[in-house]
């Protein structure tokens, strides 16, 4: 059965929003995700949505307006995926703070899944958050979110991106505050440890406080981190 232009346009608009989700959403955007499998999953999800999501009443007929509609749908999907990735980035931010306090920033490695340099604790926390994300069926919630978005933001109707940007900024502020709270126990322990080493340097100047701190801080931070793991996961 041949498809007309409206049906193809309907499919292309849905496809653009799903692609946007896969561009920015955690796990799906990872380079370790097999590309042919990612393409097949995008097309499969789009086909499912195509049969249940109504086509826009006024389909853009001009080439320029249709391209703008495609870009708008793509941006909507990117913003939905970005919100999800922001959750994991907040936890990773807490790991960066922990690494800075423990003196592990010199041990940066290349994360092949993202192409960025990462530190030990930040990578550990991010992948721990990914595990929790799958345990709570976060990937199903993400598919539900993209499906519900078609009801709140119908196809071919550009939303208010300025208002959405303001909400993303507010959400980012809150989430990175959560990352700071995750790292706060280790920050406090290292602070008191630095204070104690400062007192030692005043009492016994011959002690190499810098070298002693480089040996003590990672051990103390690791002990505190092991103790706080259950509370972090519950949080």
Phi and psi restraints in degrees (value plus and minus 20) as a CYANA .aco file:
   2 UNK   PHI     -96.0   -56.0
   2 UNK   PSI     122.8   162.8
   3 UNK   PHI    -117.6   -77.6
   3 UNK   PSI     120.3   160.3
   4 UNK   PHI    -106.0   -66.0
   4 UNK   PSI     158.1   198.1
   5 UNK   PHI     -85.5   -45.5
   5 UNK   PSI     -56.9   -16.9
   6 UNK   PHI     -85.8   -45.8
   6 UNK   PSI     -59.8   -19.8
   7 UNK   PHI     -87.0   -47.0
   7 UNK   PSI     -61.7   -21.7
   8 UNK   PHI     -85.0   -45.0
   8 UNK   PSI     -60.2   -20.2
   9 UNK   PHI     -84.5   -44.5
   9 UNK   PSI     -59.6   -19.6
  10 UNK   PHI     -79.3   -39.3
  10 UNK   PSI     -66.4   -26.4
  11 UNK   PHI     -83.9   -43.9
  11 UNK   PSI     -61.0   -21.0
  12 UNK   PHI     -86.2   -46.2
  12 UNK   PSI     -57.1   -17.1
  13 UNK   PHI     -86.3   -46.3
  13 UNK   PSI     -63.4   -23.4
  14 UNK   PHI     -84.9   -44.9
  14 UNK   PSI     -62.2   -22.2
  15 UNK   PHI     -80.3   -40.3
  15 UNK   PSI     -59.6   -19.6
  16 UNK   PHI     -83.7   -43.7
  16 UNK   PSI     -60.9   -20.9
  17 UNK   PHI     -89.4   -49.4
  17 UNK   PSI     -58.1   -18.1
  18 UNK   PHI     -87.6   -47.6
  18 UNK   PSI     -60.5   -20.5
  19 UNK   PHI     -81.1   -41.1
  19 UNK   PSI     -61.1   -21.1
  20 UNK   PHI     -78.8   -38.8
  20 UNK   PSI     -59.2   -19.2
  21 UNK   PHI     -82.6   -42.6
  21 UNK   PSI     -63.8   -23.8
  22 UNK   PHI     -92.6   -52.6
  22 UNK   PSI     -39.1     0.9
  23 UNK   PHI     -93.2   -53.2
  23 UNK   PSI     -55.6   -15.6
  24 UNK   PHI    -137.8   -97.8
  24 UNK   PSI     -33.7     6.3
  25 UNK   PHI     -93.7   -53.7
  25 UNK   PSI     126.1   166.1
  26 UNK   PHI     -83.1   -43.1
  26 UNK   PSI     134.2   174.2
  27 UNK   PHI      50.8    90.8
  27 UNK   PSI     -73.9   -33.9
  28 UNK   PHI     -86.1   -46.1
  28 UNK   PSI     -52.7   -12.7
  29 UNK   PHI    -104.6   -64.6
  29 UNK   PSI     -25.6    14.4
  30 UNK   PHI     -84.1   -44.1
  30 UNK   PSI     123.2   163.2
  31 UNK   PHI     -90.4   -50.4
  31 UNK   PSI     -40.3    -0.3
  32 UNK   PHI     -96.8   -56.8
  32 UNK   PSI     -32.1     7.9
  33 UNK   PHI     -93.2   -53.2
  33 UNK   PSI     100.3   140.3
  34 UNK   PHI     -76.7   -36.7
  34 UNK   PSI     100.3   140.3
  35 UNK   PHI     -78.9   -38.9
  35 UNK   PSI     -68.8   -28.8
  36 UNK   PHI     -78.2   -38.2
  36 UNK   PSI     -58.0   -18.0
  37 UNK   PHI     -86.9   -46.9
  37 UNK   PSI     -56.5   -16.5
  38 UNK   PHI     -84.8   -44.8
  38 UNK   PSI     -63.4   -23.4
  39 UNK   PHI     -84.0   -44.0
  39 UNK   PSI     -63.0   -23.0
  40 UNK   PHI     -82.9   -42.9
  40 UNK   PSI     -59.4   -19.4
  41 UNK   PHI     -87.5   -47.5
  41 UNK   PSI     -59.4   -19.4
  42 UNK   PHI     -81.6   -41.6
  42 UNK   PSI     -66.8   -26.8
  43 UNK   PHI     -86.3   -46.3
  43 UNK   PSI     -59.4   -19.4
  44 UNK   PHI     -84.2   -44.2
  44 UNK   PSI     -65.6   -25.6
  45 UNK   PHI     -84.0   -44.0
  45 UNK   PSI     -60.5   -20.5
  46 UNK   PHI     -83.1   -43.1
  46 UNK   PSI     -61.3   -21.3
  47 UNK   PHI     -83.2   -43.2
  47 UNK   PSI     -59.6   -19.6
  48 UNK   PHI     -83.4   -43.4
  48 UNK   PSI     -67.0   -27.0
  49 UNK   PHI     -85.5   -45.5
  49 UNK   PSI     -51.7   -11.7
  50 UNK   PHI     -80.6   -40.6
  50 UNK   PSI     -53.5   -13.5
  51 UNK   PHI    -104.4   -64.4
  51 UNK   PSI     -35.8     4.2
  52 UNK   PHI    -135.9   -95.9
  52 UNK   PSI     -35.9     4.1
  53 UNK   PHI    -119.3   -79.3
  53 UNK   PSI     103.7   143.7
  54 UNK   PHI     -87.1   -47.1
  54 UNK   PSI     128.9   168.9
  55 UNK   PHI     -93.6   -53.6
  55 UNK   PSI     132.7   172.7
  56 UNK   PHI     -82.3   -42.3
  56 UNK   PSI     125.8   165.8
  57 UNK   PHI     -84.0   -44.0
  57 UNK   PSI     -62.8   -22.8
  58 UNK   PHI    -134.3   -94.3
  58 UNK   PSI      75.3   115.3
  59 UNK   PHI     -93.6   -53.6
  59 UNK   PSI     111.1   151.1
  60 UNK   PHI     -77.6   -37.6
  60 UNK   PSI     106.0   146.0
  61 UNK   PHI    -118.0   -78.0
  61 UNK   PSI     -50.6   -10.6
  62 UNK   PHI    -100.3   -60.3
  62 UNK   PSI     130.8   170.8
  63 UNK   PHI     -82.9   -42.9
  63 UNK   PSI     -61.7   -21.7
  64 UNK   PHI     -86.0   -46.0
  64 UNK   PSI     -66.2   -26.2
  65 UNK   PHI     -87.5   -47.5
  65 UNK   PSI     -52.6   -12.6
  66 UNK   PHI     -88.6   -48.6
  66 UNK   PSI     -59.2   -19.2
  67 UNK   PHI     -83.8   -43.8
  67 UNK   PSI     -60.8   -20.8
  68 UNK   PHI     -83.0   -43.0
  68 UNK   PSI     -59.0   -19.0
  69 UNK   PHI     -85.4   -45.4
  69 UNK   PSI     -59.3   -19.3
  70 UNK   PHI     -82.7   -42.7
  70 UNK   PSI     -65.8   -25.8
  71 UNK   PHI     -83.7   -43.7
  71 UNK   PSI     -57.3   -17.3
  72 UNK   PHI     -84.8   -44.8
  72 UNK   PSI     -64.5   -24.5
  73 UNK   PHI     -84.0   -44.0
  73 UNK   PSI     -59.0   -19.0
  74 UNK   PHI     -82.2   -42.2
  74 UNK   PSI     -62.1   -22.1
  75 UNK   PHI     -87.6   -47.6
  75 UNK   PSI     -56.9   -16.9
  76 UNK   PHI     -81.4   -41.4
  76 UNK   PSI     -65.9   -25.9
  77 UNK   PHI     -82.9   -42.9
  77 UNK   PSI     -59.1   -19.1
  78 UNK   PHI     -83.3   -43.3
  78 UNK   PSI     -61.3   -21.3
  79 UNK   PHI     -87.3   -47.3
  79 UNK   PSI     -57.9   -17.9
  80 UNK   PHI     -84.7   -44.7
  80 UNK   PSI     -64.8   -24.8
  81 UNK   PHI     -86.3   -46.3
  81 UNK   PSI     -55.1   -15.1
  82 UNK   PHI     -85.1   -45.1
  82 UNK   PSI     -57.6   -17.6
  83 UNK   PHI     -81.2   -41.2
  83 UNK   PSI     -62.9   -22.9
  84 UNK   PHI     -85.5   -45.5
  84 UNK   PSI     -62.4   -22.4
  85 UNK   PHI     -88.2   -48.2
  85 UNK   PSI     -45.8    -5.8
  86 UNK   PHI     -84.2   -44.2
  86 UNK   PSI     -52.2   -12.2
  87 UNK   PHI     -81.7   -41.7
  87 UNK   PSI     -66.9   -26.9
  88 UNK   PHI     -92.2   -52.2
  88 UNK   PSI     -53.3   -13.3
  89 UNK   PHI     -85.5   -45.5
  89 UNK   PSI     -53.4   -13.4
  90 UNK   PHI     -84.1   -44.1
  90 UNK   PSI     -61.9   -21.9
  91 UNK   PHI     -86.1   -46.1
  91 UNK   PSI     -60.5   -20.5
  92 UNK   PHI     -84.2   -44.2
  92 UNK   PSI     -55.5   -15.5
  93 UNK   PHI     -81.7   -41.7
  93 UNK   PSI     -60.3   -20.3
  94 UNK   PHI     -81.3   -41.3
  94 UNK   PSI     -56.2   -16.2
  95 UNK   PHI     -85.6   -45.6
  95 UNK   PSI     -58.0   -18.0
  96 UNK   PHI     -82.6   -42.6
  96 UNK   PSI     -60.0   -20.0
  97 UNK   PHI     -84.5   -44.5
  97 UNK   PSI     -59.9   -19.9
  98 UNK   PHI     -83.9   -43.9
  98 UNK   PSI     -64.2   -24.2
  99 UNK   PHI     -82.4   -42.4
  99 UNK   PSI     -58.6   -18.6
 100 UNK   PHI     -84.7   -44.7
 100 UNK   PSI     -57.6   -17.6
 101 UNK   PHI     -95.1   -55.1
 101 UNK   PSI     -53.7   -13.7
 102 UNK   PHI    -105.0   -65.0
 102 UNK   PSI     -25.4    14.6
 103 UNK   PHI      55.8    95.8
 103 UNK   PSI      10.6    50.6
 104 UNK   PHI    -123.8   -83.8
 104 UNK   PSI     -11.5    28.5
 105 UNK   PHI     -87.7   -47.7
 105 UNK   PSI     -41.1    -1.1
 106 UNK   PHI     -93.9   -53.9
 106 UNK   PSI     -35.1     4.9
 107 UNK   PHI    -115.3   -75.3
 107 UNK   PSI      21.1    61.1
 108 UNK   PHI     -91.8   -51.8
 108 UNK   PSI     123.3   163.3
 109 UNK   PHI    -149.1  -109.1
 109 UNK   PSI     141.9   181.9
 110 UNK   PHI    -107.0   -67.0
 110 UNK   PSI     101.4   141.4
 111 UNK   PHI    -105.7   -65.7
 111 UNK   PSI      87.5   127.5
 112 UNK   PHI     -88.0   -48.0
 112 UNK   PSI     -40.4    -0.4
 113 UNK   PHI     -95.6   -55.6
 113 UNK   PSI     -47.3    -7.3
 114 UNK   PHI    -135.9   -95.9
 114 UNK   PSI     -38.8     1.2
 115 UNK   PHI      60.9   100.9
 115 UNK   PSI     -10.2    29.8
 116 UNK   PHI    -132.5   -92.5
 116 UNK   PSI     138.2   178.2
 117 UNK   PHI     -97.8   -57.8
 117 UNK   PSI     118.0   158.0
 118 UNK   PHI    -158.7  -118.7
 118 UNK   PSI     140.3   180.3
 119 UNK   PHI    -124.9   -84.9
 119 UNK   PSI     154.5   194.5
 120 UNK   PHI     -85.6   -45.6
 120 UNK   PSI     -76.0   -36.0
 121 UNK   PHI     -89.7   -49.7
 121 UNK   PSI     -55.7   -15.7
 122 UNK   PHI     -84.5   -44.5
 122 UNK   PSI     -59.9   -19.9
 123 UNK   PHI     -89.1   -49.1
 123 UNK   PSI     -58.7   -18.7
 124 UNK   PHI     -83.2   -43.2
 124 UNK   PSI     -64.9   -24.9
 125 UNK   PHI     -86.9   -46.9
 125 UNK   PSI     -59.3   -19.3
 126 UNK   PHI     -84.2   -44.2
 126 UNK   PSI     -66.0   -26.0
 127 UNK   PHI     -91.4   -51.4
 127 UNK   PSI     -48.2    -8.2
 128 UNK   PHI     -85.5   -45.5
 128 UNK   PSI     -60.0   -20.0
 129 UNK   PHI     -85.9   -45.9
 129 UNK   PSI     -54.7   -14.7
 130 UNK   PHI     -83.8   -43.8
 130 UNK   PSI     -61.1   -21.1
 131 UNK   PHI     -82.0   -42.0
 131 UNK   PSI     -66.2   -26.2
 132 UNK   PHI     -82.7   -42.7
 132 UNK   PSI     -56.2   -16.2
 133 UNK   PHI     -78.7   -38.7
 133 UNK   PSI     -62.2   -22.2
 134 UNK   PHI     -95.7   -55.7
 134 UNK   PSI     -53.2   -13.2
 135 UNK   PHI     -82.5   -42.5
 135 UNK   PSI     -59.6   -19.6
 136 UNK   PHI    -108.6   -68.6
 136 UNK   PSI      -7.1    32.9
 137 UNK   PHI      40.3    80.3
 137 UNK   PSI      23.9    63.9
 138 UNK   PHI     -83.6   -43.6
 138 UNK   PSI     -52.0   -12.0
 139 UNK   PHI     -88.0   -48.0
 139 UNK   PSI     -52.7   -12.7
 140 UNK   PHI     -90.4   -50.4
 140 UNK   PSI     -58.8   -18.8
 141 UNK   PHI     -82.5   -42.5
 141 UNK   PSI     -56.1   -16.1
 142 UNK   PHI     -87.7   -47.7
 142 UNK   PSI     -60.2   -20.2
 143 UNK   PHI     -86.3   -46.3
 143 UNK   PSI     -56.9   -16.9
 144 UNK   PHI     -86.1   -46.1
 144 UNK   PSI     -57.3   -17.3
 145 UNK   PHI     -85.1   -45.1
 145 UNK   PSI     -62.9   -22.9
 146 UNK   PHI     -88.7   -48.7
 146 UNK   PSI     -51.8   -11.8
 147 UNK   PHI     -91.0   -51.0
 147 UNK   PSI     -64.5   -24.5
 148 UNK   PHI     -85.3   -45.3
 148 UNK   PSI     -46.2    -6.2
 149 UNK   PHI     -84.3   -44.3
 149 UNK   PSI     -48.1    -8.1
 150 UNK   PHI     -89.6   -49.6
 150 UNK   PSI     -43.5    -3.5
 151 UNK   PHI    -102.1   -62.1
 151 UNK   PSI     -60.3   -20.3
 152 UNK   PHI     -97.5   -57.5
 152 UNK   PSI     -56.1   -16.1
 153 UNK   PHI    -144.6  -104.6
 153 UNK   PSI      67.2   107.2
 154 UNK   PHI     -80.7   -40.7
 154 UNK   PSI     140.6   180.6
 155 UNK   PHI     -83.9   -43.9
 155 UNK   PSI     125.8   165.8
 156 UNK   PHI      43.0    83.0
 156 UNK   PSI       0.7    40.7
 157 UNK   PHI    -143.6  -103.6
 157 UNK   PSI      80.1   120.1
 158 UNK   PHI     -81.7   -41.7
 158 UNK   PSI     109.3   149.3
 159 UNK   PHI    -102.3   -62.3
 159 UNK   PSI     159.8   199.8
 160 UNK   PHI    -105.9   -65.9
 160 UNK   PSI      74.0   114.0
 161 UNK   PHI     -90.3   -50.3
 161 UNK   PSI     -46.0    -6.0
 162 UNK   PHI     -85.7   -45.7
 162 UNK   PSI     -64.8   -24.8
 163 UNK   PHI     -85.6   -45.6
 163 UNK   PSI     -58.7   -18.7
 164 UNK   PHI     -84.4   -44.4
 164 UNK   PSI     -58.2   -18.2
 165 UNK   PHI     -84.0   -44.0
 165 UNK   PSI     -60.6   -20.6
 166 UNK   PHI     -82.1   -42.1
 166 UNK   PSI     -60.9   -20.9
 167 UNK   PHI     -86.5   -46.5
 167 UNK   PSI     -57.2   -17.2
 168 UNK   PHI     -84.6   -44.6
 168 UNK   PSI     -59.2   -19.2
 169 UNK   PHI     -84.3   -44.3
 169 UNK   PSI     -63.2   -23.2
 170 UNK   PHI     -83.9   -43.9
 170 UNK   PSI     -62.6   -22.6
 171 UNK   PHI     -84.5   -44.5
 171 UNK   PSI     -61.2   -21.2
 172 UNK   PHI     -81.8   -41.8
 172 UNK   PSI     -58.1   -18.1
 173 UNK   PHI     -82.2   -42.2
 173 UNK   PSI     -64.4   -24.4
 174 UNK   PHI     -85.8   -45.8
 174 UNK   PSI     -64.7   -24.7
 175 UNK   PHI     -88.3   -48.3
 175 UNK   PSI     -58.9   -18.9
 176 UNK   PHI     -92.5   -52.5
 176 UNK   PSI     -42.8    -2.8
 177 UNK   PHI     -86.0   -46.0
 177 UNK   PSI     -56.0   -16.0
 178 UNK   PHI     -84.3   -44.3
 178 UNK   PSI     -60.4   -20.4
 179 UNK   PHI     -80.9   -40.9
 179 UNK   PSI     -57.8   -17.8
 180 UNK   PHI     -86.4   -46.4
 180 UNK   PSI     -59.0   -19.0
 181 UNK   PHI     -83.9   -43.9
 181 UNK   PSI     -57.0   -17.0
 182 UNK   PHI     -82.5   -42.5
 182 UNK   PSI     -60.0   -20.0
 183 UNK   PHI    -105.2   -65.2
 183 UNK   PSI     -29.1    10.9
 184 UNK   PHI     -79.6   -39.6
 184 UNK   PSI     -61.6   -21.6
 185 UNK   PHI     -77.6   -37.6
 185 UNK   PSI     -63.4   -23.4
 186 UNK   PHI     -91.2   -51.2
 186 UNK   PSI     -56.2   -16.2
 187 UNK   PHI     -80.6   -40.6
 187 UNK   PSI     -62.5   -22.5
 188 UNK   PHI     -87.6   -47.6
 188 UNK   PSI     -62.0   -22.0
 189 UNK   PHI     -83.9   -43.9
 189 UNK   PSI     -64.8   -24.8
 190 UNK   PHI     -86.0   -46.0
 190 UNK   PSI     -54.5   -14.5
 191 UNK   PHI     -82.0   -42.0
 191 UNK   PSI     -68.3   -28.3
 192 UNK   PHI     -86.2   -46.2
 192 UNK   PSI     -53.2   -13.2
 193 UNK   PHI     -86.5   -46.5
 193 UNK   PSI     -61.7   -21.7
 194 UNK   PHI     -82.9   -42.9
 194 UNK   PSI     -58.5   -18.5
 195 UNK   PHI     -83.3   -43.3
 195 UNK   PSI     -62.2   -22.2
 196 UNK   PHI     -86.1   -46.1
 196 UNK   PSI     -60.4   -20.4
 197 UNK   PHI     -86.7   -46.7
 197 UNK   PSI     -53.8   -13.8
 198 UNK   PHI     -84.4   -44.4
 198 UNK   PSI     -59.0   -19.0
 199 UNK   PHI     -85.5   -45.5
 199 UNK   PSI     -58.6   -18.6
 200 UNK   PHI     -83.9   -43.9
 200 UNK   PSI     -60.5   -20.5
 201 UNK   PHI     -85.3   -45.3
 201 UNK   PSI     -48.1    -8.1
 202 UNK   PHI     -97.5   -57.5
 202 UNK   PSI     -56.4   -16.4
 203 UNK   PHI     -99.8   -59.8
 203 UNK   PSI     -63.1   -23.1
 204 UNK   PHI    -147.5  -107.5
 204 UNK   PSI      64.8   104.8
 205 UNK   PHI     -81.6   -41.6
 205 UNK   PSI     -41.0    -1.0
 206 UNK   PHI     -94.5   -54.5
 206 UNK   PSI     -32.8     7.2
 207 UNK   PHI     -97.8   -57.8
 207 UNK   PSI     111.4   151.4
 208 UNK   PHI     -99.1   -59.1
 208 UNK   PSI      70.6   110.6
 209 UNK   PHI     -86.8   -46.8
 209 UNK   PSI     -55.6   -15.6
 210 UNK   PHI     -82.6   -42.6
 210 UNK   PSI     -67.6   -27.6
 211 UNK   PHI     -87.4   -47.4
 211 UNK   PSI     -57.9   -17.9
 212 UNK   PHI     -83.9   -43.9
 212 UNK   PSI     -59.9   -19.9
 213 UNK   PHI     -86.2   -46.2
 213 UNK   PSI     -57.7   -17.7
 214 UNK   PHI     -84.7   -44.7
 214 UNK   PSI     -44.7    -4.7
 215 UNK   PHI    -108.5   -68.5
 215 UNK   PSI     -54.6   -14.6
 216 UNK   PHI    -105.2   -65.2
 216 UNK   PSI     -58.9   -18.9
 217 UNK   PHI     -80.7   -40.7
 217 UNK   PSI     -68.6   -28.6
 218 UNK   PHI     -80.6   -40.6
 218 UNK   PSI     -58.2   -18.2
 219 UNK   PHI     -87.0   -47.0
 219 UNK   PSI     -66.4   -26.4
 220 UNK   PHI     -83.4   -43.4
 220 UNK   PSI     -62.2   -22.2
 221 UNK   PHI     -83.8   -43.8
 221 UNK   PSI     -58.9   -18.9
 222 UNK   PHI     -85.8   -45.8
 222 UNK   PSI     -60.3   -20.3
 223 UNK   PHI     -83.3   -43.3
 223 UNK   PSI     -65.7   -25.7
 224 UNK   PHI     -84.9   -44.9
 224 UNK   PSI     -58.8   -18.8
 225 UNK   PHI     -84.0   -44.0
 225 UNK   PSI     -62.6   -22.6
 226 UNK   PHI     -81.7   -41.7
 226 UNK   PSI     -58.2   -18.2
 227 UNK   PHI     -90.3   -50.3
 227 UNK   PSI     -50.3   -10.3
 228 UNK   PHI    -114.9   -74.9
 228 UNK   PSI     -24.2    15.8
 229 UNK   PHI     -76.0   -36.0
 229 UNK   PSI     -68.7   -28.7
 230 UNK   PHI     -79.8   -39.8
 230 UNK   PSI     -59.3   -19.3
 231 UNK   PHI     -90.5   -50.5
 231 UNK   PSI     -55.8   -15.8
 232 UNK   PHI     -85.7   -45.7
 232 UNK   PSI     -64.7   -24.7
 233 UNK   PHI     -85.0   -45.0
 233 UNK   PSI     -59.5   -19.5
 234 UNK   PHI     -85.5   -45.5
 234 UNK   PSI     -57.3   -17.3
